Amino acid sequence: MTGLSRAALALRDPEEAERALADYFPSLQLGRAEPGTFRSWISTTTASQFSLVDYGFASAGSATAGSDDLVVIASAGQGYVIRDGRNVIDTTQPFLSPDEGLVARWDTLDARVLMLSGTSVERVAQAASGRDDFRLVRRGTAPVSQERARYWAAVVRGVRDTVADAPDAFDSPLVAEAAFHHLATAFLHVFPTSWIDLPEPGRVPGTASVISRSAIEFMRAHAGQPITMEQVAASASVSTRGLHRAFVHELGEPPAAYLRRLRLQGARIDLLAADHAVTVVTVARRWGFAHASRFAQAYRRAFGEYPSETLRR
């Protein structure tokens, strides 16, 4: 699936709310809800590998829930208490929902949820570690530190800003894949899972120059496609960690930065060859840049002129 699917609902029946949230919280059961006074709203934005789910309750209620997917919740409310079993969860920072046993009650509640495909995040971890047998297992609910909690909030805020300001950018597979990969990588470094305990891999096989050359050849051949760092690393027969080390050692920059430069160069070629019917935004999206203003600034830093100036030539 490409692009975004969006929906918004205002509900006055608890059973309708359960059904509306069932795709995201399959085991959700609402309690303490009076049908005559029940008020709820739900807004969803779904991409191919992640979802944003915002919901709220303007009346008192309670719930039990859990999810096999990776659900990170930022929430606040009056009379709001949420537990993982007997342990009270700190809701002053984002938290990872357990797969089962989440119990909450509230007088009022507002929640902003980021949901990631657990299978897809596990694949990112396998590629990064070079271990196909790695399994992603939750080890708790709270971020591993307040600093990383702030980092997570910044990453999610960036994705939400892109969804709000340029939703059609997600029609580009390059943009959609980049957004997911950014979220997945942040998740692995912020929340307590089996990934946190994974040791750094040893010295990568082969020399850095061989790794870099193979990866560069692959990126040049596929820069206009929604390739991932996992695919780039696989082309050089290393993990993504090994790929990163090789590029920083050999070229002084991470592979993602090198790929970004290749895509800027591709955009420049398209702008130079474009006719008057082509717009800067069209070219930017084609090469995976969601924000036209950020693209323009990066383009100017790379080539000394704005893309609109190149297009007018």
Stockholm file with secondary structure:
# STOCKHOLM 1.0

chainA/1-313         MTGLSRAALALRDPEEAERALADYFPSLQLGRAEPGTFRSWISTTTASQFSLVDYGFASAGSATAGSDDLVVIASAGQGYVIRDGRNVIDTTQPFLSPDEGLVARWDTLDARVLMLSGTSVERVAQAASGRDDFRLVRRGTAPVSQERARYWAAVVRGVRDTVADAPDAFDSPLVAEAAFHHLATAFLHVFPTSWIDLPEPGRVPGTASVISRSAIEFMRAHAGQPITMEQVAASASVSTRGLHRAFVHELGEPPAAYLRRLRLQGARIDLLAADHAVTVVTVARRWGFAHASRFAQAYRRAFGEYPSETLRR
#=GR chainA/1-313 SS CCSCEEEEEEECCHHHHHHHHTTTCTTCEEESCCTTTCCEEEEEEECSSEEEEEEEESSCEEEEECCSSEEEEEEECTTCEEEETTEECCTTSCEECCSSCEEEEESSEEEEEEEECHHHHHHHHHHHHTCTTCCCCBCCSSCSCHHHHHHHHHHHHHHHHHHHHCGGGGGSHHHHHHHHHHHHHHHHHHSCBTTTTCCCCCSCSSCHHHHHHHHHHHHHHHTTSCCCHHHHHHHTTSCHHHHHHHHHHHHSSCHHHHHHHHHHHHHHHHHHHCCTTCCHHHHHHHTTCCCHHHHHHHHHHHHSSCHHHHHTC
#=GC SS_cons         CCSCEEEEEEECCHHHHHHHHTTTCTTCEEESCCTTTCCEEEEEEECSSEEEEEEEESSCEEEEECCSSEEEEEEECTTCEEEETTEECCTTSCEECCSSCEEEEESSEEEEEEEECHHHHHHHHHHHHTCTTCCCCBCCSSCSCHHHHHHHHHHHHHHHHHHHHCGGGGGSHHHHHHHHHHHHHHHHHHSCBTTTTCCCCCSCSSCHHHHHHHHHHHHHHHTTSCCCHHHHHHHTTSCHHHHHHHHHHHHSSCHHHHHHHHHHHHHHHHHHHCCTTCCHHHHHHHTTCCCHHHHHHHHHHHHSSCHHHHHTC
//
